[in-house]
Amino acid sequence: MSVIQNPGRTPAVHSVDEFAISVPDLQEARHFYRCFGLDVRDEDGGLCLYTFGHSHRWGRVLPGVVKRLLWVSFGIHADDLPRFEDRVAAGVERMAPPAHACAEGLWLQGPDGLPIQLKVAAKCSPSQPAHQQAWPACANRGRAPARSKVPVVQPLYLSHILMFSADVDEAVRFYNEVLGLKLSDRSGSVIAFMHTPHGSDHHLVALAKSGGGGLHHSSWSVDSLDAVGTGMEQMARAGYARGWGVGRHVLGSNYFRYVRDPWGSYAEYSYDIDFVESGAEWPAADHPAEDALYVWGPEMPSDFVTNFELAG
């Protein structure tokens, strides 16, 4: 993979517009994501993932022999398109769109051979911190909701995706020099977190060391710590009790519950993640391993960072 040297001013993607995966059983995927609280629709020969009350399509799930990350589409502003075209012409490897993907925009070969699309699209990453549910102040009555009246957890939006990479350093360089993302934090060459200078959560994309590419998890913002906990119970009742959390991350600061899907990857309920405002400089740092994962919570499962796509 060639990365441009001395790139000068770099245009920047503003959103993860869509991610696409294949799975061997669409009905199983439909059950998992509906139970998770997403609006799952039958479109374009597969399943499409929406959040209730939001018109944007965040993800696609297509039929395949195994679970695999197929492509990632990034949104760009229209006035950045000519500069991205210039950068691509200067040395970034182009590729044809994958099957079932739309051909618009620019298709690039990304780290680990991942097809990456750059397309002009409205910004769907948040431009301000996520909405948080307001709880009543202490008074002469209990404030906790009745267990029998807890509503179904429905995420607000896709916060980020974490992808595996055989070379985290090289992947960071690509996403910075070619796509314009900026480093938020990292822990050596094991894991890195990146945001868009147009404003986003602490990480729009995260990268974790593995033997190759793949999707580790998609992360979905919810509006309260209670939603993280009740989401955990919601999924356990549906048959998806395996996962990690509830806990709190160090890098990003968010509270989390990872729910393991039927293919060994995860969907995360995330609450109260750090936010990087448009144009702000985040104090990126290289953190020791003990400060890279969580402040508190249950012990991380031994296979949590296993890339099951490599076995397929």
Residue, then its C-alpha position, 0 to 999 in steps of 0.5 A: m500500500s502506497v502512502i503519499q509523502n509530504p502530503g501538505r494540507t490534507p482534506a478530511v473525512h467527516s463521518v463513517d457514513e456506512f460499514a458493511i459486513s457479510v454474515p452466514d445467516l441473515q435471520e440470526a443477524r436480524h434477531f440480534y440487531r433488532c434485540f439490540g434496539l436498531d431499526v433493521r430493514d430489508e433493503d438491497g438484498g440484505l439488512c440495513l441498520y438504522t436508529f429509530g428517529h434518524s433517517h441515516r443508514w449506518g450499516r449493511v449486513l449482506p449474505g456471505v459464507v462467513k462473517r467479514l468486514l466488506w467495506v467502509s464508506f466515509g462521508i466527505h464535504a463536496d468542496d473536499l472532493p477535488r482535493f481528495e481526487d488530487r491526493v488519490a491521483a498522487g499515489v493512493e491505490r484505486m480499486a473497483p467497488p465491491a459487489h453490492a456497493c454503490a459506485e459513486g465517489l472514490w474507491l481506495q484500497g485501505p489498510d489490510g486490503l479493506p475497500i474504502q469509499l469516499k463519497v460526498a454526503a451529509k455529516c452524520s457524525p455528531s457535531q456536539p456531545a450526545h444527548q444525555q437523559a435528565w434525571p429528576a433531582c432528589a425529592n420525597r420520592g424514589r428516582a429509579p424507574a420501576r423495573s416493569k416500566v423500563p423502556v426498550v433501549q434504542p441507540l441514538y447513532l453510530s459513534h464509531i467502529l473498531m477495526f483490526s489491523a496487521d499493522v496499526d502504525e501503518a493504518v494510523r498513517f494511512y487514515n491520517e495522511v490520506l483520510g485526514l483523521k487525527l490521532s486522539d490516543r494510542s497505546g504503542s502499536v497495539i491500539a489507536f483511536m482517531h477523530t475527525p477535525h470536523g468534530s466527532d466523538h473521541h474516536l470515529v475509528a479505532l484500530a487494534k493489532s491482529g494478524g489481519g483486518g476485520l471488524h471488532h465492534s460497532s459502537w452505538s451511543v445511548d443517552s444514560l448509564d441506565a441505558v447501558g445497564t438495561g441494554m445489557e439485560q435486554m440482550a441477555r433476555a434475548g439470548y445474548a448474555r456474553g460480552w464485557g461490561v458494564g464498565r468505564h473506559v480510560l481512553g474516550s471516558n465512556y461507559f460501556r457494555y459490549v454484547r457479543d454477536p453470533w460471529g464473535s464480534y461485538a455491538e457496544y452500548s456507549y454512554d458519555i464519550d469524550f467529544v472533540e469539537s471541530g477544529a479543536e486540538w486534542p492532547a493525544a498521548d501514548h498510554p501504557a497498557e494498563d491505562a489503555l482499556y478500562v478504569w473499572g469493570p469486570e475482567m476483560p474476557s480472554d478472547f475479547v480481542t480475538n479476530f475471528e474473521l481470520a479463521g473464515 
